[in-house]
Structure formats: structure tokens, C-alpha cells
Amino acid sequence: KVESDRFFVGPIWHATAKTSFNLRYDYTKRAWKDTGAAIGFANRSEKIEALQAGVDWEALRTITVSGYIRQEKLRSSVNAGYKANVYGVAARANF
């Protein structure tokens, strides 16, 4: 059984009619309970934190272009965990 608790906040600022900026902080805590000793991740626990900043631009009424940068960190009782920087670009068509 995995128990998971999550908290996140994500404010958005509409700077203009076509441009908005967003932030997001996400914190997740997971714990594996009652897994038994034979399983390799018995009593495993993890904490995941992510901080993201992004921008959305409505190029046309039906086209939105987005970009973001996110920093992620995972701490685990089983392994070393990881740190990652993620960059993204997307285009969305609305019909």
C-alpha cells in the first residue's frame, strides 16, 4: 500500500490580454506501508519537490504558445534520488 500526500499552489498573473505568467510549487510525500520484508522497497519513503515558472502567449485567438522551466528534486530512502532541470515549449490549437 502506498500512502501519498500532496500540496501544490499555482498562481497565474494575466499581464495582458494575450500574455500570462504562472508559477507552481508542488510537494509530494509518499510512503510504502505494509509491503513485507521480501519486497525490495519495504518501508520506502520519498519526497518530491518541483518549482516551475512559465509563460503563455496567445499568438492568435486559436493558437497559444507556452514555455516553462522547472526544477525537480526527489529524495528517497532507497536510492540517491535525483535533481533535474526541465525546459519545455508547447503550442496549443483551440478549435
CORSUL-V690929 format. One record per helix or strand. SS is the DSSP state (@ for helix, = for strand). FROM is the first residue (numbers start at 1). LEN is the number of residues. If there is no record, write none. Layout:
BEGIN
((SS FROM LEN) (SS FROM LEN))
END
This chain:
BEGIN
((= 2 8) (= 12 3) (= 19 14) (= 45 16) (= 63 14) (= 82 12))
END
